[in-house]
Amino acid sequence: MSAPDPLLHPWLALVIGNTRLHWAAFVDNVLQTTWHTRHLNATDVASLIQQQFIPNSWAPFTTDSVPLLPTPGHAEDDGLHNAELPLYIASVVPAQAALWSIYPGSRELHLDQIPLQNLYPTLGIDRALNLLGAGDRYGWPVLVIDAGTALTFTAGDTRALMGGAILPGLTMQFQALGKYTANLPQAHAGERLPQRWAHNTPDAIQSGILYSTLATIHDFLADWHRRYPNAPAILTGGDGARLFPWLTMSDRTPPLQLDLGLMFGGMQCCRQFLLSSFTDR
């Protein structure tokens, strides 16, 4: 990191997903960049901490570009009183989050710290952060469709959860057919949408999973826009960029926007809320 600057407040955001780690670098409220890594082990975590998260320290874990952040000029006023680079963590994999307990600058976010109403105890914090980020960026009411390991639908209005749904994501559906059937091959989603009426088994698996997933999303979108004709619907998640052009290729598709950074917008909102809470004390 560079020399300390008392006017700058750099920080890292880490969203621990079921299959990958999602990272972002901020300076104050300005997002610098995002990158992704595999799940880490204790040795990996210790190495990053020891090297103070400098760009070269990430080389074993990602080919994405990681920025050189300024050194924090002073500790954030969040009640922890240390001058380490703050690392805000939101996790759906407790064992991965626990690895960061050795870092004094880590701050794990919990569901009861998210400034949203009507959250139930088992709601995934990733869904809550996506909803918070979408509402802050696009306004309320809003629907978030997260095409990740699971395909989730999360709706909210006026900083409150309205409800949602969960089903297996694309990769999970492909893996399930390969694992739980004796004669079906392992298939994967391709870069192109396959023919609906396939002439071989791998293409038939692709067709069944992809067209049924698209139909499900279309159905939820149609219902959402019947209820809230002018409300935004946002697609995010690891398969979001793949699904978006297929979902929007028809003029009959209800309005849909792609935003792969919703969770970090939610973490930014949550950080501001926590900092203001400590400042007001």
Residue pairs with C-beta under 8 A, 6 or more apart in sequence:
1 10
1 52
1 53
1 54
1 68
1 69
1 70
1 71
1 85
2 68
2 69
2 70
2 71
3 70
3 71
4 70
4 71
4 72
4 73
5 70
5 71
5 73
6 73
6 74
7 73
8 27
8 28
8 70
8 72
8 73
9 27
9 28
9 72
9 73
9 76
10 25
10 26
10 27
10 69
10 70
10 71
10 72
10 85
10 86
11 25
11 26
11 76
11 85
11 86
11 87
11 88
11 271
12 23
12 24
12 25
12 26
12 53
12 69
12 85
12 86
12 87
12 88
13 23
13 24
13 25
13 26
13 87
13 88
13 90
13 264
13 267
13 268
14 21
14 22
14 23
14 87
14 88
14 89
14 90
14 91
14 100
15 21
15 22
15 23
15 89
15 90
15 91
15 126
15 129
15 263
15 264
15 267
16 22
16 39
16 89
16 90
16 91
16 92
16 93
16 96
16 97
17 92
17 93
17 126
17 148
17 149
17 238
18 92
18 93
18 148
18 149
18 150
19 39
19 149
19 171
19 238
20 36
20 37
20 38
20 39
20 238
21 36
21 37
21 38
21 39
21 40
21 96
22 34
22 36
22 263
22 264
23 34
23 35
23 36
23 37
23 66
24 31
24 32
24 33
24 34
24 35
24 261
24 264
24 267
25 31
25 32
25 33
25 34
25 66
25 67
25 69
26 32
26 264
26 268
27 69
27 70
29 268
29 272
31 261
31 264
31 268
32 67
32 69
33 64
33 65
33 66
33 67
34 64
34 260
34 261
34 264
35 58
35 62
35 64
35 65
35 66
36 62
36 64
37 58
37 61
37 62
38 61
39 93
39 96
40 48
40 61
40 96
40 99
41 99
42 99
44 60
44 61
45 99
45 100
45 102
45 103
46 102
47 57
47 60
48 57
48 58
49 102
49 103
51 57
52 85
53 66
53 69
53 85
54 68
55 65
55 66
55 67
55 68
58 64
58 66
69 85
71 85
72 83
72 84
72 85
72 86
74 83
75 81
75 82
75 83
76 86
76 275
77 275
77 278
77 279
78 86
78 107
78 274
78 275
78 278
79 278
80 104
80 107
82 104
82 105
84 103
84 104
84 105
85 105
86 105
86 107
87 100
87 103
87 105
87 106
87 107
88 107
88 109
88 267
88 270
88 271
89 97
89 100
89 106
89 107
89 108
89 109
90 108
90 109
90 125
90 126
90 129
90 263
90 267
91 97
91 108
91 125
92 124
92 125
92 126
97 108
100 106
100 108
109 125
109 129
109 267
109 270
110 125
111 119
111 121
111 123
111 125
111 128
112 119
113 270
113 273
113 274
114 125
114 128
114 129
114 132
114 266
114 270
115 132
115 159
115 269
115 270
115 273
116 128
116 131
116 132
116 156
116 159
116 160
116 161
117 159
117 160
117 161
118 160
118 161
118 162
119 128
119 161
120 161
123 161
124 152
126 146
126 148
126 263
127 144
127 146
127 152
127 154
127 164
128 161
128 266
129 262
129 263
129 266
129 267
129 270
130 144
130 146
130 154
130 236
130 262
130 263
130 266
131 142
131 144
131 154
131 155
131 156
131 161
131 266
132 159
132 265
132 266
132 269
132 270
133 261
133 262
133 263
133 264
133 265
133 266
133 267
133 268
133 269
134 142
134 144
134 156
134 232
134 234
134 259
134 262
134 265
134 266
135 142
135 156
135 159
136 265
136 266
136 269
137 259
137 262
137 265
138 232
138 234
138 257
139 232
140 156
140 157
140 158
140 159
140 231
141 155
141 156
141 157
141 158
141 162
141 228
141 231
142 155
142 156
142 157
142 231
142 232
142 233
142 234
143 153
143 154
143 155
143 220
143 221
143 224
143 231
143 232
143 233
143 234
144 152
144 153
144 154
144 155
144 156
144 233
144 234
144 236
144 262
145 151
145 152
145 153
145 217
145 220
145 221
145 233
145 234
145 235
145 236
145 237
145 240
145 256
146 152
146 154
146 236
146 237
146 240
147 169
147 170
147 235
147 236
147 237
147 238
147 239
147 240
147 242
147 243
148 169
148 237
148 238
148 239
149 169
149 171
149 172
149 238
150 166
150 167
150 168
150 169
150 172
151 166
151 167
151 168
151 169
151 170
151 213
151 216
151 217
151 237
152 164
152 165
152 166
152 167
153 164
153 165
153 166
153 220
154 161
154 164
155 161
155 162
155 163
155 164
155 224
156 162
165 220
167 216
168 176
169 237
169 239
170 189
170 209
170 210
170 213
170 239
170 242
170 243
171 189
171 239
173 209
173 213
174 186
174 187
174 188
174 189
174 205
174 209
175 186
177 184
177 187
177 205
177 209
178 184
178 185
178 186
178 187
184 201
184 205
185 201
185 202
185 205
187 201
187 202
187 205
187 206
187 209
188 206
189 206
189 209
189 210
189 239
189 242
190 206
191 242
193 210
193 246
194 203
194 206
194 207
194 210
195 203
195 207
196 207
196 211
197 207
198 204
198 206
198 207
210 246
213 243
214 243
214 246
214 247
217 243
217 247
218 247
218 253
218 254
221 233
221 253
221 254
221 256
222 254
224 231
224 233
224 254
225 231
225 233
225 254
225 255
232 255
232 257
233 254
233 255
233 256
233 257
234 256
234 257
234 258
234 259
234 262
235 243
235 244
235 247
235 256
235 257
235 258
235 259
236 258
236 259
236 260
236 261
236 262
236 263
237 260
240 258
240 260
241 258
241 260
244 256
244 258
247 253
247 256
248 256
